[in-house]
Amino acid sequence: MGQRLTEILDYLELWRPDSFKTPSNPAGVLLVSSGGIGDTLLFRLMVARFQTLLRKGETLHLVVRSASAQAAFLFGEGITVHAYDYPKFLKDRSYRRSVCWELQSLGVRVAGSTDHLRHPLIDDVMVRATSAPEKFALKPRSWPKYDRLLHRYSKQYHSLIRVPEKMEHRLVRWWRLANSITGENLLLPKVRLSPDVLPPPNKSDHPRTMLHPFSVIRERQYSVKTFQTVLNALPVDMEVLLSAGPGDIDRNPEFLQLLDDPRVRIDESSLEQKAATLQDVQLLVSVDTSIMHLGVLAGAPTICLATAAHVRDSVPYDDRTMPDNVIFLYHDMDCRMCLGNCILKLEDDRYPCIARLDLQLVLDAIVSKGI
């Protein structure tokens, strides 16, 4: 469906005053968290803050993208994760309608959007569909394509929380939101999960390192040469797990050459299984992706090979949340914080801030981790 047609049909089905009725006995809290898998993993650090909004016997409902359902194992009892196909929600009217009615049927008392970059035809519509008597959100970051709708649909919220215009890490924005909504000005948490939140560790009799070179965006990946350099720096008796998600190896066949080293085997296990393994590795070397965040949360000694594109928004973590088990490496650029909208010519088919990283920094970081 086109945007204009979606707006018209949404008005007829959702935005008229009589479209949905407020639940007669509302109970529970619903949060829409529309980031990627890494965002969902980090949001686990903040979810307890929002659970203080619950009354006795109520449930916290968390709405995420379909892919983020992989992280549901972290959320435990009292939190129900609802995973939806966002592109299908935009394009398929029947699916859109069924999701909205499902959200309405939850009968929640409070509903909120947790994202600074909020899609009015997804996040705002999902919150509207709940008919919750109390609604909250962050004041959205400007999005020229949708600014008109964001302004209009923001009127549904009873609390619209302002955050600084300057770039901040997403954890800091969630912290500001939680402080405003709960009325409790607590300290920011370190990026680390309690062992009782994680699955039982997957113990091994041999020392292990995990390498995760893959990103959904190839331009954000470091070359196989970089990871070969890391491999060459590891002890000869070190087992090496080449972490990959669905399709990663098919999209990046050049990384198969790492398997020529008898120490290396591919690990295509689930996110939950990797969380168990990461509690018993001597080192994780990863690009800026969900596996990197999971490793830090699980306490693994971690080296993140990042870009300058997401400095402050994603990596490094805010100093107040920084744990002692992670090192972030990237080549700084004047154009840092571009959020992936690179204006420079690619180098070696990669962002210049990736192609120019000094590999000696990586080797020094490996030594600093005691490897």
Secondary structure, 3 states (H helix, E strand, C coil): CCHHHHHHHHHHHHHCCCCCCCCCCCCCEEEECCCCHHHHHHHCCCHHHHHCCCCCCCCEEEEEEHHHHHHHHHCCCCEEEEEECHHHHHHCHHHHHHHHHHHHHCCCCEEEECCCCCCHHHHHHHHHHHCCCEEEEECCCCCCCCHHHHHHHHHHCCEEECCCCCCCCHHHHHHHHHHHHHCCCCCCCCCCCCCCCCCCCCCCCCCEEEEECCCCCHHHCCCHHHHHHHHHCCCCCCEEEEECCCCHHHHCHHHHHHHHCCCEEEECCCHHHHHHHHCCCCEEEEECCHHHHHHHHCCCCEEEECCCCCECCCECCCCCCCCCCEEEECCCCCCCCCCCCCCCCCECCECHHHHCCCHHHHHHHHHHCCC
